[in-house]
Amino acid sequence: MRFLGPHACEEALLRGELQTLRVAPTAWERSAKLRTDAREQGVVIHREPMDSLDRRAQGQRHQGVLGEGEAIVLGSLAELAEKVRERGSAALVLALDGVTDPHNFGAILRSAAAAGVDGVVFPERRSAQVNETVVRASAGTVGRVPLVRVVNLARALEDLKEAGAWVYGLAAGPGSTDYLAETFDCATVLVLGSEGEGLHKKIQEHCDGLLAIGMPGGVESLNVSSAAAVMVFRVLAQRGVHPG
């Protein structure tokens, strides 16, 4: 796994996943603390020309700092279900139904980390996967939230229901209710659909209820990562939780 940029490298170092750190001369001084911390943990550090980092990053932005190391470790659905049971009404999980844009995926993970979400579930097919672009888009916060990749998202939702969660799908339509009217006073799973198709009908059928975010400005819908941020912080607000 490559970690592009200083923030992604800092987070990888905190998780113990950073093995090699490559820094361009132009970023050498401003990366002094990162280099010191990395050296203390035994990370191999290289000073490399910017064009060398450009080649390694394959055209992606890196700000003169690029790390290499262990892949992000994924969690299991069984572990997440047990966490939902333990957390009870305080539990909050995100499930992604076909979010294929890695930038959106990364932005969603950043909001999930900021809100202290208990886990993010995503399918192994018809979905972005955890890669360098996702890590960078999350500002390096990917590893702060348990990530669970599943074969069958519908089955995963049923398992989370059995663990005590109430599943809400975000989908505008005649059968949806205003998200502002919900209390979210039980373990909650929020399911968000793909950028183009929205929440698939089959997945909607496995939701306990459908919610919609009102658009008084006349815009048809929010970007999925924006909708995720609105929803997770609405849940926290309803519960009287103040992150940080």
C-alpha positions as CSV (number, residue, x, y, z in Angstrom):
1,M,0.0,0.0,0.0
2,R,1.2,3.5,-0.9
3,F,0.4,6.5,1.4
4,L,0.4,9.7,-0.6
5,G,1.0,12.9,1.2
6,P,2.1,13.8,4.7
7,H,-1.3,13.3,6.4
8,A,-1.7,9.8,5.0
9,C,1.9,8.9,6.1
10,E,1.3,10.3,9.6
11,E,-1.9,8.2,10.0
12,A,-0.1,5.1,8.7
13,L,2.7,5.7,11.1
14,L,0.2,5.9,14.0
15,R,-1.3,2.6,13.0
16,G,2.1,1.0,12.7
17,E,1.6,0.4,8.9
18,L,4.4,2.6,7.6
19,Q,7.6,0.8,6.6
20,T,9.3,3.2,4.1
21,L,9.1,7.0,3.9
22,R,10.3,8.8,0.8
23,V,10.7,12.6,0.9
24,A,11.6,15.1,-1.8
25,P,14.2,17.8,-1.0
26,T,11.5,20.5,-1.2
27,A,9.5,18.8,1.6
28,W,12.5,17.8,3.7
29,E,12.4,20.6,6.2
30,R,8.6,20.7,6.7
31,S,8.5,16.9,7.2
32,A,11.1,17.1,10.0
33,K,8.7,15.9,12.8
34,L,7.3,13.1,10.6
35,R,10.8,11.9,9.8
36,T,11.8,12.0,13.4
37,D,8.8,10.0,14.5
38,A,9.2,7.6,11.7
39,R,12.9,7.1,12.5
40,E,12.1,6.3,16.1
41,Q,9.7,3.5,14.9
42,G,12.3,2.0,12.6
43,V,10.9,3.3,9.4
44,V,13.4,3.4,6.5
45,I,13.7,7.0,5.2
46,H,14.8,8.0,1.7
47,R,15.5,11.4,0.3
48,E,14.4,11.2,-3.3
49,P,14.0,13.7,-6.2
50,M,10.5,14.9,-6.9
51,D,10.4,13.3,-10.3
52,S,11.1,9.9,-8.7
53,L,8.2,10.4,-6.3
54,D,6.0,11.5,-9.2
55,R,6.7,8.2,-10.9
56,R,6.0,6.2,-7.8
57,A,2.7,8.0,-7.3
58,Q,1.7,7.4,-10.9
59,G,0.3,10.9,-11.4
60,Q,-1.4,11.3,-8.1
61,R,-0.7,14.2,-5.7
62,H,1.8,13.5,-2.9
63,Q,3.1,16.9,-1.8
64,G,6.7,15.6,-1.8
65,V,6.0,12.8,0.7
66,L,5.2,9.2,-0.1
67,G,5.1,6.2,2.2
68,E,4.9,2.5,1.6
69,G,3.8,-0.2,4.0
70,E,1.2,-2.7,5.1
71,A,-2.2,-2.7,3.5
72,I,-5.2,-1.5,5.5
73,V,-6.5,-4.3,7.6
74,L,-10.2,-4.9,7.1
75,G,-12.5,-6.1,9.9
76,S,-15.2,-8.8,10.0
77,L,-18.9,-8.4,10.0
78,A,-19.1,-10.7,13.1
79,E,-16.8,-8.3,14.9
80,L,-18.9,-5.3,13.9
81,A,-22.2,-7.0,14.9
82,E,-20.7,-7.7,18.3
83,K,-19.7,-4.1,18.6
84,V,-23.2,-3.0,17.8
85,R,-24.6,-5.4,20.5
86,E,-22.1,-3.9,23.0
87,R,-22.7,-0.3,22.1
88,G,-26.5,-0.7,22.1
89,S,-28.4,2.5,21.3
90,A,-25.1,4.4,20.9
91,A,-24.0,2.3,17.9
92,L,-23.8,4.0,14.5
93,V,-22.8,2.2,11.3
94,L,-22.6,3.3,7.7
95,A,-23.3,0.9,4.8
96,L,-22.4,1.8,1.2
97,D,-24.5,0.4,-1.7
98,G,-22.3,0.8,-4.7
99,V,-20.3,3.9,-4.0
100,T,-17.8,3.6,-6.9
101,D,-15.9,6.9,-6.9
102,P,-12.8,6.5,-4.7
103,H,-12.9,10.3,-3.9
104,N,-16.4,10.0,-2.5
105,F,-15.5,6.8,-0.7
106,G,-12.5,8.6,1.0
107,A,-14.6,11.6,1.9
108,I,-17.2,9.4,3.5
109,L,-14.6,7.7,5.5
110,R,-13.2,11.0,6.7
111,S,-16.7,12.1,7.9
112,A,-17.1,8.6,9.5
113,A,-13.8,9.0,11.4
114,A,-14.7,12.6,12.5
115,A,-18.1,11.4,13.9
116,G,-16.7,8.3,15.6
117,V,-18.7,5.9,13.5
118,D,-18.4,2.3,14.7
119,G,-17.8,0.8,11.2
120,V,-18.3,1.2,7.5
121,V,-19.7,-1.8,5.5
122,F,-19.2,-2.0,1.7
123,P,-19.6,-4.7,-0.9
124,E,-16.7,-6.4,-2.7
125,R,-18.4,-5.8,-6.1
126,R,-19.8,-2.6,-7.6
127,S,-17.9,-0.5,-5.1
128,A,-14.7,1.4,-4.8
129,Q,-12.1,-0.5,-2.8
130,V,-9.5,0.8,-0.3
131,N,-6.6,2.0,-2.3
132,E,-4.2,5.0,-2.4
133,T,-6.8,7.4,-3.8
134,V,-9.3,6.5,-1.1
135,V,-6.6,6.9,1.6
136,R,-5.6,10.3,0.3
137,A,-9.2,11.5,-0.1
138,S,-9.9,10.5,3.5
139,A,-6.9,12.7,4.5
140,G,-5.3,9.6,5.9
141,T,-8.1,8.8,8.3
142,V,-9.1,5.5,6.7
143,G,-7.7,3.3,9.5
144,R,-9.6,5.1,12.3
145,V,-12.8,3.4,11.4
146,P,-13.3,-0.4,11.1
147,L,-13.9,-1.2,7.5
148,V,-15.9,-4.4,6.6
149,R,-16.1,-5.7,3.0
150,V,-18.9,-8.2,2.4
151,V,-20.0,-10.4,-0.4
152,N,-23.7,-9.7,0.1
153,L,-24.7,-6.3,1.5
154,A,-28.4,-7.3,1.9
155,R,-27.4,-10.3,4.1
156,A,-25.0,-8.0,6.1
157,L,-27.9,-5.6,6.8
158,E,-29.9,-8.5,8.1
159,D,-27.1,-9.6,10.4
160,L,-26.8,-6.1,11.8
161,K,-30.6,-6.1,12.4
162,E,-30.2,-9.3,14.4
163,A,-27.5,-7.5,16.4
164,G,-30.2,-5.0,17.4
165,A,-29.7,-2.2,14.8
166,W,-32.4,-0.3,13.0
167,V,-31.5,0.1,9.3
168,Y,-32.3,3.4,7.5
169,G,-31.8,3.8,3.8
170,L,-31.3,7.3,2.3
171,A,-33.6,7.5,-0.6
172,A,-36.0,10.3,-1.7
173,G,-39.5,9.2,-2.7
174,P,-43.1,8.9,-1.7
175,G,-42.3,6.3,0.9
176,S,-39.5,8.3,2.6
177,T,-39.8,10.5,5.7
178,D,-37.9,13.6,6.6
179,Y,-34.6,12.8,8.2
180,L,-35.1,15.7,10.7
181,A,-38.1,13.8,12.2
182,E,-36.1,10.8,13.3
183,T,-34.8,10.5,16.9
184,F,-32.1,7.8,16.1
185,D,-32.5,6.6,19.7
186,C,-31.5,3.0,18.9
187,A,-28.5,1.3,17.3
188,T,-28.5,2.8,13.7
189,V,-27.3,1.7,10.3
190,L,-27.4,4.4,7.6
191,V,-27.3,3.0,4.1
192,L,-26.2,5.3,1.2
193,G,-26.6,4.5,-2.4
194,S,-24.4,5.0,-5.5
195,E,-23.6,8.3,-7.1
196,G,-25.7,7.6,-10.2
197,E,-28.4,5.0,-9.3
198,G,-28.9,5.8,-5.7
199,L,-30.1,3.1,-3.3
200,H,-30.9,-0.1,-5.2
201,K,-34.5,-1.4,-4.8
202,K,-33.3,-4.8,-3.4
203,I,-31.4,-2.9,-0.7
204,Q,-34.3,-0.7,0.1
205,E,-36.4,-3.8,0.8
206,H,-33.9,-4.7,3.6
207,C,-34.2,-1.3,5.2
208,D,-36.6,-0.7,8.2
209,G,-37.3,2.8,6.9
210,L,-36.3,5.3,4.2
211,L,-35.2,8.8,4.9
212,A,-34.9,11.9,2.7
213,I,-32.9,15.1,3.1
214,G,-35.1,18.0,2.0
215,M,-33.8,20.3,-0.8
216,P,-35.5,23.6,-0.4
217,G,-33.0,25.2,-2.8
218,G,-34.3,23.1,-5.7
219,V,-31.2,21.0,-6.1
220,E,-32.1,17.4,-7.0
221,S,-29.8,15.7,-4.5
222,L,-26.5,16.0,-2.6
223,N,-23.3,14.3,-3.5
224,V,-23.2,11.0,-1.6
225,S,-20.2,12.1,0.6
226,S,-22.0,15.3,1.5
227,A,-25.2,13.3,2.3
228,A,-23.1,11.0,4.5
229,A,-21.7,13.9,6.5
230,V,-25.2,15.5,7.0
231,M,-26.6,12.2,8.2
232,V,-23.9,11.1,10.6
233,F,-23.8,14.4,12.3
234,R,-27.5,14.7,12.5
235,V,-27.6,11.3,14.3
236,L,-25.0,12.7,16.8
237,A,-27.0,15.9,17.3
238,Q,-30.2,14.0,18.0
239,R,-28.3,11.9,20.5
240,G,-26.7,14.9,22.2
241,V,-23.3,13.8,21.3
242,H,-20.5,16.3,20.7
243,P,-17.5,14.8,18.9
244,G,-14.1,15.7,20.3
